[in-house]
Amino acid sequence: MASQPGNAASGSEASTAVHDDDHPDPDNLESHLAGDTPSEHEGRLVLTGLLLFLGTALLGGFVLIGVLVATGLPGVPKIDHDVSTGAHGYVVDRPWLADILTVIGHVTEPFVIRAIFLVLAIVLWRRGARRAVAWMVATLVIGGTLNPLIKLLVERNRPDLPDPVYLASGSSFPSGHTTNAVMFAGIVLVLLEPSLRHHVRAPGDGRSVRSTRGRVALWVGAFAWPVFVALDRLGLGVHYLTDVVGGFFFGLSVLLITLVAFSRSSTLKLWPRKQPNT
């Protein structure tokens, strides 16, 4: 008889546990949804290390390119000049292409990209993906702040070409448009790719998606967009080849390093991957 209160208490605790599992604490939703198996956990640890290594390597590559640009080592100025004049000459001979590239240059201005992400951040915040919003904002702020500071440090003049198609102010290295294009494509890829791979349902949203073709299109678009923007900057004659390559390396290094820093290191989950049972 003396054990009955204990049994009742145990039953109460079990009931509470079931209740808590059915209705998780919204503040702890992300950990509740993780649900990694040991093999998945180990795989994500490997992925974390790989992303950190790649981000650091790309940052080192960017520094190397910056040193080559700042010191003007033999060969680099010639390659930059040849590529810049060749791309610009091709565009000058085709006025219709110059008009298209000029429009693209305006559309891909950094402030336009930031405005798009402001809307996206509001939507994600309202849906509960606050860690994703924090990562996105930190990435754009770090990349958007360091890029102009590096330009001031290097102080590289923009290409001086006859019959300029487009005039741009400020220093040339690294390309801000390319940096922002890489961060834009990477953020969109990280936020959307899991939903096309895992039947993911966003918090408060009853719909789910799964599409192999959608994943392929997303990956192709994520890689093609920065290349497209870089070619636009070369065609307009406002950047050298090393400017856009440096911008690509810098933007991708910032993206990967902040991704590791803001995700849970053991899971790399910025967005809930499983819908809780209700």
FENPEBEL-V413983 format. One record per residue. N is the residue number from 0. RES is the residue in one letter. SS is DSSP state (H for helix, E for strand, - for the rest). OMEGA is omega in degrees with one decimal (* if undefined). Layout:
n = {N,N}
res = {RES,RES}
ss = {SS,SS}
omega = {OMEGA,OMEGA}
//
This chain:
n = {0,1,2,3,4,5,6,7,8,9,10,11,12,13,14,15,16,17,18,19,20,21,22,23,24,25,26,27,28,29,30,31,32,33,34,35,36,37,38,39,40,41,42,43,44,45,46,47,48,49,50,51,52,53,54,55,56,57,58,59,60,61,62,63,64,65,66,67,68,69,70,71,72,73,74,75,76,77,78,79,80,81,82,83,84,85,86,87,88,89,90,91,92,93,94,95,96,97,98,99,100,101,102,103,104,105,106,107,108,109,110,111,112,113,114,115,116,117,118,119,120,121,122,123,124,125,126,127,128,129,130,131,132,133,134,135,136,137,138,139,140,141,142,143,144,145,146,147,148,149,150,151,152,153,154,155,156,157,158,159,160,161,162,163,164,165,166,167,168,169,170,171,172,173,174,175,176,177,178,179,180,181,182,183,184,185,186,187,188,189,190,191,192,193,194,195,196,197,198,199,200,201,202,203,204,205,206,207,208,209,210,211,212,213,214,215,216,217,218,219,220,221,222,223,224,225,226,227,228,229,230,231,232,233,234,235,236,237,238,239,240,241,242,243,244,245,246,247,248,249,250,251,252,253,254,255,256,257,258,259,260,261,262,263,264,265,266,267,268,269,270,271,272,273,274,275,276,277}
res = {M,A,S,Q,P,G,N,A,A,S,G,S,E,A,S,T,A,V,H,D,D,D,H,P,D,P,D,N,L,E,S,H,L,A,G,D,T,P,S,E,H,E,G,R,L,V,L,T,G,L,L,L,F,L,G,T,A,L,L,G,G,F,V,L,I,G,V,L,V,A,T,G,L,P,G,V,P,K,I,D,H,D,V,S,T,G,A,H,G,Y,V,V,D,R,P,W,L,A,D,I,L,T,V,I,G,H,V,T,E,P,F,V,I,R,A,I,F,L,V,L,A,I,V,L,W,R,R,G,A,R,R,A,V,A,W,M,V,A,T,L,V,I,G,G,T,L,N,P,L,I,K,L,L,V,E,R,N,R,P,D,L,P,D,P,V,Y,L,A,S,G,S,S,F,P,S,G,H,T,T,N,A,V,M,F,A,G,I,V,L,V,L,L,E,P,S,L,R,H,H,V,R,A,P,G,D,G,R,S,V,R,S,T,R,G,R,V,A,L,W,V,G,A,F,A,W,P,V,F,V,A,L,D,R,L,G,L,G,V,H,Y,L,T,D,V,V,G,G,F,F,F,G,L,S,V,L,L,I,T,L,V,A,F,S,R,S,S,T,L,K,L,W,P,R,K,Q,P,N,T}
ss = {-,-,-,H,H,H,H,H,H,H,H,H,H,H,H,H,H,H,H,H,H,H,-,-,-,H,H,H,H,H,H,H,H,H,-,-,-,H,H,H,H,H,H,H,H,H,H,H,H,H,H,H,H,H,H,H,H,H,H,H,H,H,H,H,H,H,H,H,H,H,H,-,-,-,-,H,H,H,H,H,H,H,H,H,H,H,H,H,H,H,H,H,-,-,H,H,H,H,H,H,H,H,H,H,H,H,H,-,-,H,H,H,H,H,H,H,H,H,H,H,H,H,H,H,H,H,-,-,-,H,H,H,H,H,H,H,H,H,H,H,H,H,H,H,H,H,H,H,H,H,H,H,H,H,-,-,-,-,-,-,-,-,-,-,-,-,-,-,-,-,-,-,-,-,-,H,H,H,H,H,H,H,H,H,H,H,H,H,H,H,H,H,H,H,H,H,H,-,-,-,-,-,-,-,-,-,-,-,-,-,-,H,H,H,H,H,H,H,H,H,H,H,H,H,H,H,H,H,H,H,H,H,H,H,H,H,-,-,-,-,H,H,H,H,H,H,H,H,H,H,H,H,H,H,H,H,H,H,H,H,H,H,-,-,-,-,-,-,-,-,-,-,-,-,-,-,-,-}
omega = {-177.2,-177.4,-176.9,178.1,179.4,178.7,178.9,-180.0,179.4,178.1,179.3,-179.9,178.9,179.1,179.1,-180.0,178.6,-179.8,-179.0,-179.3,179.1,-177.7,-175.0,177.0,-178.6,-179.3,-179.1,-174.3,-174.5,178.6,178.4,-175.7,-174.6,172.7,179.3,167.1,179.4,-179.9,177.2,179.3,179.8,179.6,-179.5,173.7,176.9,178.9,178.1,179.7,-179.6,179.6,178.9,177.8,-179.9,179.0,178.8,179.5,178.5,177.2,175.9,176.8,177.6,178.7,178.9,178.2,177.7,178.2,178.2,-179.9,-175.8,-177.9,179.4,-179.5,-178.3,178.0,-177.9,179.0,-178.2,179.0,179.1,-178.6,-178.1,-179.6,-177.9,-179.0,179.3,-179.7,-179.1,179.3,178.2,-178.4,-179.4,-180.0,-178.5,-176.2,179.1,178.5,177.3,178.6,-179.9,-179.0,177.9,177.0,179.0,178.4,177.7,-176.9,-177.4,174.8,-178.7,-177.9,176.1,178.2,-179.2,177.6,177.4,-178.7,175.7,177.1,179.7,-179.9,178.8,179.7,-179.1,179.7,-179.7,179.3,174.5,-179.3,-173.1,175.7,178.0,178.4,179.7,178.4,-178.3,-179.1,-179.8,179.7,-178.3,-179.9,-179.4,179.4,-178.0,178.9,-176.9,-177.4,178.8,177.4,177.2,176.8,178.3,-178.8,-177.6,179.0,177.2,178.3,177.1,179.7,177.5,-172.9,175.3,180.0,-177.9,178.3,-172.6,179.2,180.0,-179.2,176.6,-179.5,-168.5,-174.0,-8.0,-179.8,178.3,178.6,-179.8,178.2,-179.2,178.4,178.4,-179.7,177.7,-177.6,-178.9,179.7,178.7,179.7,-177.9,-176.5,-174.5,-173.7,179.5,-178.3,177.4,-176.7,-166.9,-175.8,-174.5,173.8,177.7,178.3,179.1,-177.6,-176.7,-176.2,176.2,-175.3,172.5,-177.1,176.5,178.5,177.2,178.1,179.7,179.6,-179.9,179.4,179.1,178.9,-179.1,177.9,-174.7,-174.5,178.9,178.3,178.6,179.4,179.0,177.8,177.0,-179.6,177.2,-179.7,178.5,178.3,-178.4,179.4,171.2,179.5,-179.1,176.3,-176.4,176.0,176.8,177.5,177.8,179.8,-176.9,-178.9,-178.7,178.2,176.9,-179.3,-175.7,-177.9,178.7,177.0,178.2,-176.1,-173.6,175.6,173.1,-169.3,-177.9,-174.8,-177.2,-178.9,174.6,-175.1,178.9,-175.6,-177.8,178.1,179.5,176.4,179.2,*}
//
